[in-house]
Amino acid sequence: MDKDRTASKSNFVISLLAGIICGVFFHFLLYKLSLPAEPFIYAWF
């Protein structure tokens, strides 16, 4: 029984870390896609 609890705890930690990594990756991807193709300074002049 103790072995099952340890396994589920490690699965929880692994899934939590995977979720955080995926969240950071998709947040960065959406941030990069929302940026304009040219910087604003070039669009003004």
C-alpha positions in Angstrom: 0.0 0.0 0.0 2.8 2.4 0.8 4.4 1.6 -2.6 1.2 2.6 -4.4 1.1 5.9 -2.5 4.7 6.7 -3.4 4.0 5.8 -7.1 0.9 8.0 -7.3 2.8 10.8 -5.6 5.6 10.6 -8.1 3.1 10.5 -10.9 1.5 13.6 -9.6 4.8 15.4 -9.4 5.7 14.3 -12.9 2.3 15.4 -14.3 2.6 18.7 -12.5 6.0 19.4 -13.9 4.9 18.4 -17.4 1.8 20.7 -17.1 4.0 23.6 -16.0 6.4 23.0 -18.8 3.6 22.8 -21.4 2.0 26.0 -20.0 5.2 28.0 -20.2 5.8 26.7 -23.7 2.3 27.6 -25.0 2.4 31.0 -23.2 5.8 31.8 -24.9 4.4 30.5 -28.3 1.3 32.8 -28.0 3.5 35.7 -26.9 5.8 35.2 -30.0 2.8 34.9 -32.3 1.2 38.0 -31.0 4.2 40.1 -31.7 4.1 42.1 -35.0 6.4 41.0 -37.8 8.3 44.3 -37.7 9.1 46.2 -34.6 6.9 49.2 -33.9 9.8 51.6 -34.4 10.2 50.6 -38.1 6.5 50.9 -38.7 6.5 54.6 -37.5 9.3 55.8 -39.7 
